[in-house]
Amino acid sequence: MLYQAVLFDFDYTLGDATESIYEGFTYGFDQMGWPRPDREAVRRTVGYLLEDAVVMLRGELPPEERAEFRRHFQAKVEHTQAEKTRLFPGAAELLGALHAGGVKAGIVTSKRVGTLKSILERYGLSERLDFVIGGEEVKAPKPDPEGLRMGMAALGVRPEQVLYCGDTVLDAGAARNAGVDFVAVLNGTTGAEAFGAFPHVFIAEDLPALRQWLGI
């Protein structure tokens, strides 16, 4: 095993929360009096901070409207996202193999920590992770490396000992900026060609392929 720690994004890397996320967007848009967004357009924003995602769909908005949309979104999904999120095939097995092998694992995501923890608890994965860092815990979102640096500091590992796995160019940029190796996981809406502009050590079609590549 080349790494002492393997870190992950969550949405479209380990899990799929599309159903809940889209429900939150449609409810929020309804409450704001906006036309409902296209499902695929919403999917392409997953991984961005919610305030940035709504700007991608609606155009520039004043801060108070972005904050109001977040309140509506959270009110809709707060108690349903855990039950409506599914893990991708191989996610639990990969985290279990890392844990069994003594390899540290963590999640650095734009998702809120409370939401993520409820998902992990539902699937019995909390004990297989050393930490989770959510979007509200950093001052700057990915591709800023703050979240990854926080994780490395918590684990006491150096960049050359760390692998970060994600599905977007935001994840790839964060890994580059943190000086850690990166694997692109093609579970989301970003194609393999998009990662050509970023350093990466592997492009995994899915999580079983990532596990095989890691040799665990």
Order of alpha helices (4+ residues) and beta strands (2+ residues): beta-beta-alpha-alpha-alpha-alpha-alpha-beta-alpha-beta-alpha-beta-alpha-beta-alpha-beta-beta-alpha
